[in-house]
Amino acid sequence: MLVLASASPRRRELLTQAGFTFEVHPAHIPEDPHPNEDPITYVTRLAREKAQSVFAELSSKGPAPPQVVLGADTTVTLDNQILGKPEDPADAARILRLLSGRTHRVITGVALVTAQRTQVASEVTAVKFLALSEAEIAAYIATGEPMDKAGAYAIQGRAACWIPRIEGDYFNVVGLPIALVTTLLESITPSHRS
């Protein structure tokens, strides 16, 4: 059985669309970056810690451990600075102003934990934003869409109209690089796809 160690509805949707059979068991760990931690190290560490935490919790409850636990964490970076989920509307506006007219990177760390091993990888996608006006930023924040998203936007939502170009995996920007996850899963277990 594949277990997703995430409460993200976007990750659930992507795994379902890709034909995976899985259960959801969110991890509850601190998500603060360590001092001077670079973005790739940060997201891969969190993905690993989430997957290991859920694997340990589920292993302690039942007669058999879960077959595979998938952990993931996504962040947005600009000039190597981690831009996480906004704390409030003012923070969302600050983040969107930083992204306006520039190209940033979306990085997702992925970890698979089994009884035998842990595998960790990451995916990086470059995302170009058009210049945003203060009115556009305010109207977007008023929708509530940016509030639970790394980088304060959803590429699959209203922010799509500001993104003329990406380089890399689109699904990574949504929250889970499905091709990478599939490759990792196929390398360690039988198929979890229906």
Phi, psi and omega in degrees: 000133174271133178240128176268118182270056184205144176267001186295120176295330180293319178294320176300313181299316182295316178296319179295314179301324182280358175089017180277146172257127185201164171247158179249129176216091185298145174272150177233090180228158175294141184243022180281139176293149173284157179304132177061020179283127180284159187301319181292317177299320181299307185289326179288325176296313181295319178300315180296314181297321178297310182296317181293321180297314181290321178300314180295317181297313181290325179295327181284342185267330190238174180290330179232140178291160176298152181294309181214135172247129179256121174247147179211150174212137182239139173221162175249137179231145175221125183054039179064014176263133180281124177246098183278207177286142180293145180281329182198177181302323179295321178292321176300317179297319179300314181295314181296325175296321178297320183283335185306124175074011185232169175254127179240176179244140172250125183237128175242127172266140181232136176225138173242126180242129173234177177295335183268325186199171175235130176242137181229139177210172177217159178232139180235131178232134176269134183234124179265128177254141168288165175291136182250140175275162176299324180294319178296317179298313181297318180294322180292317179297324180297337178286340183085349184301323184286347196290334180243026184242136171301132182078003175063031175205161175237115181297331181273003180246215185294336181291348180306327183289350179257002188243093182282343188201141168228155173236110181127202188276116179301317184294336174299320181290327176292328176144353179203115179285094189299319180297318178296314180300315180299315180299315179296315180298316181294336180282343184238344185214167170296165184298139175253010183265145181267000000 
